[in-house]
Amino acid sequence: MSEPTDPSQYVRERHTQGRDVRWPDPPEPLRVAVYDNHAHLEIADGDEPLSLEVQLERAGEVGVIGVVQAGGDIESSRWSAWAAASHPRVLAAVAIHPNEAPAYAEAGRLEEAIAVIDELAAQPRVRAIGETGLDFFRTGADGVPAQFHAFEAHIALAKKHGIAMQIHDRDAHDAVLSTLERVGAPERTVFHCFSGDDAMARVAADAGYYLSFAGNVTFKNAQNLRDALAMTPLDHILVETDAPFLTPIPHRGRPNAPYLVPVTVRFMAAELGVDLDEFCAQLAENTLAVYGAFQD
């Protein structure tokens, strides 16, 4: 299957009506560089949508030197693989999102879609299967079997290709954990935008999973995430934006981008009571341990 040669061939637009769509000012640069381990840079957002090149340039200026671009359907996964192949600061994750799996199944295309992900996962700069998992918030009971089927198929792909897996878990904590235990998790398993509590974090830590925290860890009503952060071993913590979503305080609701990672990192370091530079170095080490080097 042919891959896009130009990022303008596939762009999604985020709904902007009623939102503050001004890009936040850049934060103070980090002294020790880190990575954004989950973003959706194919989604156009903000009053002036930023190109991939500008996104990466802005990120680099504040000490965010690489981004893992995540897919959620055939088109965005192809775009993610293209972005990683085209830019040394990008690695890709490819998958059929759990909320997309039932639609593919209903159309009789789920196996075809999984086969596309299998093909993309063989590319050298595709370093994760993701985001995959279970979502019982948006998908009704009729779609659950397709989600489980896709999740288990994606787990098998991560193992087949020897790459990491990024999990989307919404209102499905027990089902995700039990599936991983039953089927067997890939060696490097990441809970993208971790949404559990300290008890779940303890289970994940015991299993050797990585927990990735996004800007919502800064939200006033997210004490469960801060408790989970405190429970997670430092060598299994990752940071992400989930851009353009989950913009951290004080910019909540405005467009998010990798250049805002330092806001979340500083909050996390302060919450943990650790030295910022040492924490950044640990985050970078963890990211490379999961995904490998961004540049040879």
N, C-alpha and C positions, 0 to 999 in steps of 0.2 A: 504494500500500500504506500502511495506517495505521501510524503510529509510536506507541510507548508514550507515555503521558502521565504515568506515575508510575514512578520507578525500581524500586519494589518489585515491579513486574510481571515483572521479569527479574533474578534474582540467582543466581549460581552459588556453590556452597560448596566451599571447599578442604578436603581431608582433614586432620584435625587430630590423629588418634590417634598417640600416641608423640612428639609434638612439643611444644616449649615454645611455648605460644600466647599468652604475655604480650606486650603491646605494649611495645617498648623506650621508655625515657625519651627525650624530645625532645632533640636536640643543641643546642649553642649556636647562636643565630641567625646567619645570614650578614649582613654589613653591606651587601653588594651583592646584589640579588635575582637569582635564576636560575629556570629552568623544568625540570620533569620532562618529558622529551620522549617517554616511553613508559611507560604503566601500564595495568593492568587493574582498574579500581576497581569493576567489577561483581562481582568475586569476593569473597565474604564470607570473612573470615579473622580469626584472633585469638580471644582468650577472650571479647571483646565486639566483634563486627563493627561497623565504623564506617560511618555513612551517608556518602553523597557529600559532603554539606554539612560534616560533621565532618572528613572527609579534607581538604577544601580549606581549612577554617579552621585546622587543625593545620599544614598546609603553609605557609600564609601567615604564621603566627606565627614561623616560623624562616627566612623569606626565600625561600620557594618559591612564586612568585606565579602559576603557571599549570601545567597538566598537559595533555599530549596523551594522550587516552584511546584505546586501540587495540582494534579488534575482530578476531575470528578466525573467525566464522561469521555466518550471517544474523542470529541473535538478538543476539549481542553487538555486531555492527556497528550494528544498529538502536538498541541502547541507547547506544552511543557517540555516534551522531548526536543522539539525544535529549539526552544529557548536555551536549553542546556547545551545542545550541540553547537550553538552559535555564540555563546558568551561564557568565558572562563569563570565568571563569578556566579554562575547558575548551575545547580544540579536539579534533576527532575524526580518527581514522584508521579506515578501514573496509576489510575484505578477508575472503577465505576463506583461512584458514591452510593452509599446505602439508600439514599432517597431516590436515586436514579435507577437502581436495580429493578424495582417493580415495574417501572415504565418500559424498560427494555424487555423484561419478561413478558409483559402483556402484549408487546409488539412481536414477540417471538424472536427477539434479537439478543437475548442475554448471552447465549453461548458465543455468538459472533462477537459481541462486545468484549467478552473476557479473552477471546482469541486475539483481538487487537491489542489488549493490554499485555498479553504474553509476548507478542511481537515487539512492542515498544520496550518492554522490560529488558530485552536483550541488548539494547543500545548501551554503550559504555558509560554514558553520563546520566543514565537513568539509574538512580541509586536506591529507590524505594518504591514499594507498592503502596499507594495511598492517594486520596484517603479512602479507606475502606472500613467496614465495621457494621454497627447496628444503630438505628435511630428509631426509637419507638415514640418520638414526639410528633414528627411530621407524617410518618407512614402508619396507616391503619393496619388492622389485623390481617387484611387480605394480602398486604404486601410483605408481611413478615417472612413467609417461606422463601421468597426471592432474595430477601436480604441475607438470610442465613446461607443460602446456596452461594450467593456471590461472595460473602465474607470467607467462607471455607475455601472457595476457589482461589481467592486472592491470597490467603494464607499459603496455599500450595504453590502459587506463583512466586511468592517471596522466597520460599525455601528452594524452589527449582533454580532460581537465578542467583541465589546467595546474596540477596540484598535485604535492606531493612523494610519494615512495614510501619506505616502511619495509620493509626486507628482513629476513626470518628466514632465517638460514643456519646449518645444523647439519650438520657432516660433509659439506658440499657446496661447499666454497670454489671449487674450479676450475670446477664446473658453473655456479655462480651467476655468476662473473666472465665466463665464456665466453658465457653467455646474454645478459648485459648488453652485451657487445661485439658479439655477432651481431645482436641485435634493436635495440640502441640504448637506452641508459638514459634515464630521465626527467632533466630538467635538475637537479632536486634529489633525489638518491638517498642514502638513509641506511641504513647497516648497523646495524640495531637490535641491541643487546647483542652488539657485535662479538666474535667468537670466534676470529679468526685470529691470525697472528703478525706480526712486523715486516716480513717480506717481503710478505705480503698487504697490510699497511697501506701499504707503499710503492706497490704497484700501484694501490690504491684512491685514494691521494693524487694520483697522476699522472692518474687519470681524473676527479678532482674530486669524488669521493664524500665524504660525511660519515660519520664513525665515532662511534657512540654507545656509551659505556661505562657499565656497570651496576655494582652492588655487588660482583660477582665479581672486579673488578679488584683488590680488596683481599685476595682469598683467597691463602693462602700458596703454593698450587700453580699460580697464574695468572701466572707470570713472562712467558709469551707475550703476555698482555694488556698488561702494563706495558711490554714492549718495543714493542708496537704503539702504545701511547699516546705513547711518546717519539718515535716515527717520524712521527706524524700532525701536520700543520701546525695551529697553535693555532686558526686560523680555520675549521677543519673538524672540531673536536671538539664533541661533544654529551654530555650526561649524562642518565641515566634511572635509574628504579628497576626496571622490569619488575615492579612490585608486583602481587601480594603475594610474588613470588619474589625470589631472589638478594639477600637482606638482607646488607648489608656487615658485615665484621668491625668491632666485636666482638659483633654481634648475630646472626651467621649462624645460620640455622635458625628464627629467630623471625619473626613476621609483618613484612612490609615495607610501606612506605607512602611517599608523596611527602615527608612531613616528615622522612624520613631521608636525603634527597638531600645535605644539608650534610656528612654523614659521608663520603660518596664524593667530594664535591667537594674537601674538605680533603685527603683522601688523594691525589687526583690532582694538586692544586697542589703538595703536598710532593714527590711523586714527580718532577714536572717541574721543581721548583726555581723556581717562579714565584710572584709576589705573589698572595695569595689574592683580594684585591679586584679586581685587574686580570684575573685568571683568570675570576672570576664575571662581570665585565662582558663578557668575550669570549664566554663560554658563552651569555649572554643574547642578545648580538648575533647569534651563530650560529643560535640557535633561531628568532629572529624572521626571519632571512634565509631559513630553510627553510620556516617555516609561516605567516609573516605575523603581524600584530598580533592579540593575544588580545582587546583591546577597541578599539573605534573611538575 
